[in-house]
Structures are given as structure tokens and as C-alpha cells.
Amino acid sequence: MKKLTILVADDDATHREMLGTLLHEWGYAVGEAVDGEQAVALCREQSFDLALMDVRMPQKTGLEALKDIKAHNPALPVLIMTAFSDVAAAVEAIKAGAYDYLTKPLDFEKLKVVLRNVFAHVGLIEKNASLSRSLAATEARSDIVGRGAAMSALWEMIRTIAPTDATVLITGESGTGKELVARAVHAASRRAQGPFVAVNCAALTESLLASELFGHEKGAFTGADKKHEGHFLKADGGTIFLDEIGEMPLSMQVKLLRVIQEREVLSVGGNRAEPVDVRIIAATNRDLAREVDAGNFRQDLYYRLNVVSLALPPLRQRADDIP
């Protein structure tokens, strides 16, 4: 079983090392930061289960570091350590998102209990979230008709890939339920509370598709009388579903590839790219491998989209589902 990892941020080397030794004895893995700035940098580079942080530190105070860490990872529990004279600062830290505060000199038995309670609470939250995702996936499944062997295998695949952020390519003939499957993947994912934005790439002209996907600035073209937010930004924190991706023009494929690689969007007429956090699910009724061979679809984009492939069989191949 993987050890829980705690980041100890304290400019007092003796106190920091003592805490590290103690936490190791209790079975935790430990990371160390000598000031608030390093603590923020480490939280951006590595994965921690909890941060134990002093209030008074050089470069960046514990309160400043807390705000930066929470902006990057709101779910990370942060415990603040403070002297009695800094209790007001600790209360401010609680308001800024700290889980709790402990006064120095630390009561080690109390620290052990607090850590145990924090991880129990976090585990309960994740368990509830997992249950919610499972219920959402069950509801989504009720929209899709099919309980035969092929559909059961498909659902097992959906349950496996949904918790990840892997890009998904759904293939199948028109009418096989590609969007329903995409919604089921979203509903069973950690992004389920985020938006699900569906775009039909075949229903828009090339110029309109760029504007709809990436947005446009005021004055970018005739009729652009105000700034327009594209579907990628609307889907931030959730999932974007690109239906009929095989119909996308080659010039647009280049732009989409850049978004997938850089995870940022440049609007039409814009000069500054905006970061975006989305899961991409694409669907097509075409054989994209053949389209690549024919020169109609970019090979690099195909590989980027085809990280996980879900093939939906037509009903004529699922005779056991006809009843």
C-alpha cells in the first residue's frame, strides 16, 4: 500500500527535521520545504496528501503560500503551525482554506490524532464522490438500450477509463449512441460536476467552427460586435465532446492538435492564449485510419485522439439486445 505523503514547510531546520523523523516513524513519507516559496513550488511539481506548514517563513509567509497552494490544488488539506502570539494569523488561514491549526510547541499526540482525522475525512469525501459517480453512471446507463455481451463489455470498458483523463475516440455507425456513451463516460468521471459540452463538427462551416470552438475577440471579423467565449473554455473543468470529428477540415485539425498539445486556447483575433482544463472525447462514423491513409485526416491528431478507443457495434451485430 502506497504511503501517504506529507509536506513539512518550516524555516526552522531543527524543528523541520524533527517533524520529518517523527512522521517517518508513524509510517508517512515526507517532503521538506525551507520556506513558503519552496512549498508552493513543490506542491506544483509533486503530489502530496497533506501539507504541514509554519505561519512565519521567509520569502513567502505560510498564509501567502496557503493561498497559492489552494489556488493550484483546492483539495489538498493544509495544517498550519503557529506560536500562541500568531493565533489571529492562524484564524485568517482557516478562513483562507486551511484545514486546522496547531500551536507551538506541538503536542505530538494531538498531531497524530489530527492527522488520522484529516485522512479519515478526506477518505470519506472521496468515497462519497466515488459513490456519486457510480450512481451517475448507473443513471447514464439507463439511457442506453443493450444488456448483451457486447454492451456489457463496453460498459466494463467505460467503468475502467472514466476515472482517468484519457482522451477517448468513439467509433460507430450513425445512430449507435455515440453521444450517449460520451455522456456516460463523463457522468462516471471525476469531472461529472463540471460541464459537458457537445459540438457537432459537421454542422458548422470552417470559419464558424473556429469561432465556436475557440471563441473570438470583438472586431475579429465582420459582425463580431462583442467577445465570444468558445466551447473549449465553456467546458473548462469538464468534458468537451467533438462529434463527427472526421468531418473537420485539415486547417482546423492543426488548430485542434495545438490545443491538445498545449492545453491552451487562442481565440480568433486574440493574441494571448488562455489555459484550459478539459477532457476530450471525440466521435466519428468514419474509419479514421483510412482517412489518414487518404490524406484527409492528420496522423498526429489521430494518434492524439485515439488514446482509448470505444467501438459501438450496430444493433444487427447485437441480436441478443433486440428483445
PyMOL commands that set and color helices and strands:
alter all, ss='L'
color gray80, all
select helices_A, chain A and resi 13-25+36-45+62-72+84-95+108-141+149-161+178-187+201-203+206-214+231-234+245-247+250-262+288-293+299-305+315-317+319-321
alter helices_A, ss='H'
color red, helices_A
select strands_A, chain A and resi 5-9+29-33+50-54+78-82+100-103+168-171+196-200+239-243+264-265+274-275+279-284+308-311
alter strands_A, ss='S'
color yellow, strands_A
deselect
rebuild
show_as cartoon
